[in-house]
Amino acid sequence: MKTENCNFQSFLFLLKTYKIYNSSETLPKSWDALTSHDIFLQKKYLIALEKGTPENIQLYFVGVFFDEVLIGVAVVQHVKLYLEDMFRKSEVSCIKEAFQKMVSKVLKGNVLVVGNLTHTGQHGMFFNEKKISYASYSDLVMEALNALKIRIKANHNKTVRLMIFKDFFTDDILYNQTSVFQKHKLHQVSVQPNMIFKVPSHWGNINDYTSELKKKYRDRYKRARKKLGKIACVELDLKAVESYNKTLHKLYLNVSNNAKFNSFRLPENHFLSLKQNLKDDFKVYGYFLDQELVGFYTLILNGKHLETYFLGYDSKHQYSNQVYLNMLYAMLNFAIEYQFTHIVYARTAMAIKSSVGAKPLAMVMYMKHTNPYWNWLLKPVFKLMNPKQEWEERHPFKDV
């Protein structure tokens, strides 16, 4: 009886397999039906990302099958990381330069990321838990990564040095199963939290929001709106995005180049590609002063979640007109007006986002270096590179 059961389990295992796709255009028809809950896993977004992907990123897609039926997917990004990509600032001290070189020795080179470097959150994995266990699904994804390693070496003579499974909430009991990753000798590392705003269902407009703020933060909201002055916020349609394409990219770079660490640089056509493919699910709002575009922010509509995306601004207007803070309020206003349940403000600038009302949700990722020695050093080096930021969480709402 035990032998028969073992044979049956082996038979079921053989029915489970994976396929690697080089292009989003070749994904199976059932892909969108399986991933309908998340726009970042759907073909229209993947096509947009593929057409507007950073120069150092190549996309692959993994389908997991049971008896030829698609039951799981994974988005894999082959990233080429180099010192000039990671650390944008050229003028650094000798100590910082030495540190950057040490970090680059561990992290630079060819990396396989299960997930999406261009957006915060777990948008790289999904499986039908009724058809396959997470452990079996993860084993097949890891098999696919190892196959990609061999393919990249054979086709491009490049050695994949690092594997990363990106962005899991610490309280995610379905995907954040430490034992599964430990089986494959991946390290768990903490990353900056995702700032999430849960929008109360009884709010009908922005006045409902401000009425629940403490006086200090209500005055801050009024002051920020006043400081915006003559700057007007206008939604850009496809034609306008195409017209302002170069300016949008320049404003984005103003913000992106000031980041301490970056793994990519968006190409000039990125926002245009998203607008062309996502259409009304991708919003671009421009800030104009005397008919000149001085700032912009973007949003992706993901079901009942409003996902804040990239933004940019002319730095000379940032502080005098409080452009960034006004953008955060505008995003909130959009969410209230269109009845979104959550705003994903993403990571970075945690203090100012918490002052608007967002809450930090802890996140981790898993990584493994293919060199055993560097893999041993990986966790402490990443901790040095990504130190815990000391910041004071704000509490803008009145006590209930």
C-alpha positions in Angstrom: 0.0 0.0 0.0 2.8 2.4 0.9 4.6 1.6 -2.4 1.4 2.3 -4.3 1.0 5.7 -2.5 4.6 6.6 -3.2 4.2 5.8 -6.9 1.0 7.9 -7.0 2.8 10.9 -5.4 5.7 10.5 -7.8 3.2 10.4 -10.7 1.6 13.6 -9.5 5.0 15.3 -9.1 5.8 14.4 -12.7 2.7 16.2 -13.8 3.9 19.4 -12.2 6.4 21.3 -14.4 7.4 24.8 -15.5 8.0 26.8 -18.7 10.1 29.9 -19.2 8.8 32.6 -21.5 11.2 35.2 -23.0 8.4 37.6 -23.9 5.1 38.8 -22.4 3.6 38.5 -25.9 4.0 34.7 -25.8 2.4 34.1 -22.4 -0.5 31.5 -22.4 -4.0 32.7 -22.8 -4.9 31.6 -19.2 -2.3 33.9 -17.7 -4.6 36.8 -17.1 -7.4 34.6 -15.7 -5.0 33.4 -13.0 -3.6 36.8 -12.2 -6.7 38.9 -12.4 -6.3 40.1 -8.8 -3.0 42.0 -9.5 -2.5 44.4 -12.4 1.3 44.0 -11.9 1.1 40.4 -13.0 -1.3 40.9 -15.9 -0.2 41.0 -19.5 -1.0 44.6 -20.2 1.3 45.8 -17.4 4.0 43.2 -18.3 3.9 44.3 -21.9 4.2 48.0 -20.9 7.1 47.2 -18.5 8.9 45.2 -21.2 8.6 48.0 -23.8 9.8 50.6 -21.2 12.1 48.5 -19.1 15.4 50.0 -17.7 18.4 49.2 -19.9 20.0 47.0 -17.4 16.9 44.7 -16.9 15.7 41.9 -19.0 12.4 40.2 -18.2 11.5 36.5 -18.1 8.2 34.9 -17.1 7.7 31.5 -15.5 4.5 29.5 -15.8 4.0 26.6 -13.4 1.7 23.8 -14.7 -0.1 20.8 -13.4 -1.1 18.4 -16.1 -0.7 21.3 -18.7 -3.0 23.6 -16.7 -1.4 26.9 -15.6 -1.5 27.0 -11.7 1.2 29.4 -10.9 3.3 32.3 -12.3 6.5 34.2 -11.5 8.0 37.3 -12.9 11.8 37.2 -13.1 14.1 40.2 -13.8 17.6 39.6 -15.0 19.4 42.7 -13.6 22.9 43.8 -14.5 24.1 45.7 -11.5 27.2 47.9 -11.7 28.8 50.5 -9.4 27.7 53.4 -11.4 24.1 52.1 -11.4 24.0 51.5 -7.7 25.7 54.7 -6.4 24.7 57.7 -8.5 26.7 60.3 -6.7 30.3 60.7 -8.1 31.7 62.9 -5.3 32.2 60.8 -2.2 34.8 60.5 0.5 37.5 57.9 0.4 35.8 55.9 3.1 32.5 56.0 1.3 34.2 55.0 -1.9 35.9 52.1 -0.2 32.6 51.0 1.2 30.9 51.3 -2.2 33.5 49.1 -3.8 33.1 46.5 -1.0 29.3 46.5 -1.5 29.7 46.3 -5.3 32.0 43.2 -5.0 29.1 41.4 -3.3 26.1 42.7 -5.1 27.4 43.7 -8.6 27.1 41.6 -11.6 24.2 39.6 -12.9 21.3 39.1 -10.6 18.0 37.2 -10.9 15.1 38.9 -9.1 11.8 37.2 -8.5 9.6 40.3 -8.3 9.6 43.8 -9.7 12.5 46.2 -8.9 10.5 49.1 -10.3 7.7 48.9 -7.7 7.4 48.2 -3.9 5.5 45.0 -2.9 5.2 41.3 -3.7 4.2 41.5 -7.3 6.4 38.6 -8.6 4.8 35.4 -7.5 1.3 33.9 -7.5 0.0 30.3 -7.4 -3.3 28.5 -6.9 -3.0 27.1 -3.4 -5.8 24.6 -4.1 -3.7 23.0 -6.9 -0.2 23.0 -5.5 1.6 23.6 -2.2 3.8 26.7 -1.7 6.8 24.4 -1.2 6.3 22.6 -4.5 5.6 25.8 -6.3 8.7 27.4 -4.9 10.8 24.3 -5.8 9.7 24.7 -9.5 10.4 28.4 -9.5 13.9 27.7 -8.1 14.4 25.1 -10.8 13.5 27.7 -13.4 16.0 30.2 -11.9 18.7 27.5 -12.1 17.8 26.8 -15.7 18.0 30.6 -16.4 21.4 30.7 -14.8 22.6 28.1 -17.3 20.9 29.7 -20.2 22.4 33.2 -19.4 25.9 31.6 -19.1 25.5 29.8 -22.4 23.9 32.6 -24.4 25.7 35.7 -22.9 28.7 34.2 -21.1 27.5 35.9 -17.9 27.5 34.3 -14.5 24.5 34.9 -12.3 25.9 35.8 -8.9 22.8 36.7 -6.8 19.2 35.5 -6.5 16.6 37.6 -4.8 13.0 37.0 -3.9 11.6 40.5 -3.4 9.3 42.1 -0.9 7.2 40.1 1.5 5.2 41.5 4.3 6.4 40.0 7.6 2.8 38.9 8.5 2.2 37.2 5.1 1.7 33.6 6.1 1.1 32.4 2.6 4.2 33.6 0.7 6.6 34.5 3.6 7.4 31.0 4.7 11.0 31.2 6.0 11.5 27.4 6.1 10.8 27.2 2.3 13.5 29.8 1.6 16.0 28.3 4.1 15.7 25.0 2.3 17.4 26.7 -0.7 19.9 28.5 1.6 18.5 32.0 1.1 19.0 34.7 3.7 16.2 36.7 5.1 17.0 40.4 5.1 14.9 43.4 6.3 14.1 46.2 4.0 12.4 49.6 4.5 8.7 49.3 5.3 5.9 49.8 2.8 3.9 52.9 3.8 0.2 52.0 3.5 -2.8 54.3 4.1 -6.1 52.5 4.9 -8.9 54.7 3.7 -11.9 54.7 6.0 -15.1 53.6 4.2 -17.1 56.5 5.6 -15.0 59.2 4.0 -16.7 60.8 1.0 -14.3 63.8 0.3 -11.1 65.4 1.5 -13.0 67.4 4.1 -13.8 64.2 6.0 -10.1 63.5 6.1 -9.1 67.0 7.4 -11.9 67.0 10.0 -10.3 64.0 11.7 -6.8 65.5 11.8 -5.3 67.0 14.9 -5.1 70.8 14.7 -1.4 70.8 14.0 -1.8 68.6 10.9 -4.9 70.3 9.7 -3.1 73.6 9.8 -0.2 71.9 7.9 -2.6 70.7 5.2 -4.0 74.2 4.8 -0.6 75.8 4.7 0.7 73.3 2.1 -2.3 73.9 -0.1 -1.8 77.7 0.2 1.9 77.4 -0.6 1.2 75.6 -3.9 0.2 79.1 -5.1 -0.4 79.4 -8.8 0.7 75.9 -9.6 -2.1 74.0 -11.2 -2.5 70.2 -11.2 -3.8 68.8 -14.5 -4.3 65.2 -15.6 -2.3 64.3 -18.8 -3.9 62.2 -21.4 -2.0 60.0 -23.8 -1.3 62.8 -26.3 0.0 65.1 -23.5 2.2 62.3 -22.0 3.7 61.9 -25.5 4.2 65.7 -25.8 5.8 66.1 -22.4 7.7 62.8 -22.6 11.2 64.3 -22.3 10.3 66.7 -19.6 8.7 64.0 -17.5 11.9 62.0 -17.7 14.0 64.9 -16.8 11.9 65.7 -13.7 12.0 62.0 -12.7 15.8 62.1 -12.9 15.9 65.1 -10.7 14.5 63.0 -7.9 16.0 59.6 -8.9 19.5 60.9 -9.1 19.3 62.1 -5.5 18.7 58.6 -4.1 21.6 57.1 -2.2 21.2 53.7 -3.9 19.5 52.7 -7.1 19.4 49.5 -9.0 18.1 51.0 -12.3 17.3 54.1 -14.3 14.0 54.3 -16.1 14.3 54.9 -19.8 12.7 58.0 -21.4 9.7 56.1 -22.9 8.7 54.4 -19.6 5.7 56.6 -18.7 4.6 56.7 -22.3 4.7 52.9 -22.5 2.6 52.5 -19.4 0.0 55.1 -20.6 -0.2 53.4 -24.0 -0.8 50.0 -22.5 -2.6 50.6 -19.2 -4.7 53.5 -20.5 -7.1 54.6 -17.8 -5.4 52.4 -15.2 -2.3 54.6 -15.4 -2.8 58.2 -14.3 -0.3 61.0 -14.9 -0.8 64.3 -13.2 1.3 67.3 -14.2 2.0 70.4 -12.1 2.1 73.5 -14.2 3.3 77.0 -13.4 2.8 79.6 -16.1 2.3 76.8 -18.6 5.6 75.2 -17.7 5.6 71.6 -16.4 7.4 71.8 -13.0 6.4 68.5 -11.5 4.3 65.3 -11.9 3.2 62.2 -10.1 1.8 58.9 -11.4 -0.7 56.4 -10.1 -1.6 52.8 -11.0 -5.1 51.6 -10.3 -4.8 48.1 -8.9 -8.3 46.9 -8.0 -9.3 48.7 -4.8 -5.6 49.5 -4.1 -4.3 52.8 -5.4 -0.6 52.3 -6.1 1.5 55.4 -6.1 4.2 55.2 -8.7 7.1 57.4 -9.8 7.1 61.2 -9.6 9.4 64.1 -10.4 9.7 67.8 -9.8 11.9 70.9 -10.4 13.8 71.2 -7.1 13.5 75.0 -7.0 9.8 74.6 -6.4 10.0 71.7 -4.0 10.4 73.6 -0.8 8.9 77.0 -1.6 5.7 75.4 -3.0 5.8 72.2 -0.9 5.2 70.3 -4.1 6.0 66.8 -2.7 3.6 67.2 0.3 0.9 68.5 -2.0 1.3 65.5 -4.2 0.8 63.1 -1.2 -2.4 65.0 -0.4 -3.6 64.9 -4.0 -3.1 61.1 -4.1 -5.1 60.8 -1.0 -7.9 63.0 -2.4 -8.0 60.8 -5.5 -8.3 57.6 -3.4 -11.2 59.1 -1.3 -13.0 60.4 -4.4 -12.8 57.1 -6.2 -13.4 54.9 -3.1 -10.1 53.0 -3.0 -9.6 51.0 0.2 -5.9 51.4 0.4 -3.2 53.8 -0.8 0.2 52.1 -1.3 2.6 55.0 -0.8 5.6 52.6 -1.0 8.9 53.0 0.8 11.2 56.0 1.2 10.3 59.3 2.9 8.6 57.5 5.7 8.2 60.4 8.1 6.4 62.7 5.7 4.2 59.9 4.5 3.3 59.0 8.1 2.5 62.7 8.7 -0.2 62.4 6.0 -1.6 59.2 7.7 0.2 56.2 6.2 1.4 53.4 8.4 4.6 51.4 8.0 4.2 47.7 7.3 7.4 45.7 7.8 8.9 43.9 4.8 11.7 41.4 4.1 13.3 39.8 1.1 15.3 36.7 0.6 18.6 36.5 -1.2 21.4 34.1 -2.0 24.9 34.5 -3.5 26.1 31.8 -5.8 29.6 32.1 -4.3 29.6 30.3 -0.8 32.1 32.8 0.6 30.1 35.9 -0.5 26.9 34.2 0.5 28.2 34.0 4.1 29.0 37.7 4.0 25.8 38.7 2.2 23.6 39.3 5.1 26.0 41.6 7.1 27.0 43.5 4.0 23.4 44.1 3.0 22.6 45.3 6.5 25.5 47.8 6.3 24.3 48.9 2.9 20.6 49.2 4.0 20.8 50.4 7.6 17.8 50.8 9.7 16.6 54.4 9.3 15.9 56.2 12.5 12.7 58.1 11.9 9.8 59.3 14.1 6.4 58.0 13.1 3.8 60.8 13.1 0.3 60.3 14.4 -1.8 63.0 12.6 -5.3 61.8 13.6 -7.3 62.7 16.7 -7.5 60.1 19.4 -10.6 58.0 19.1 
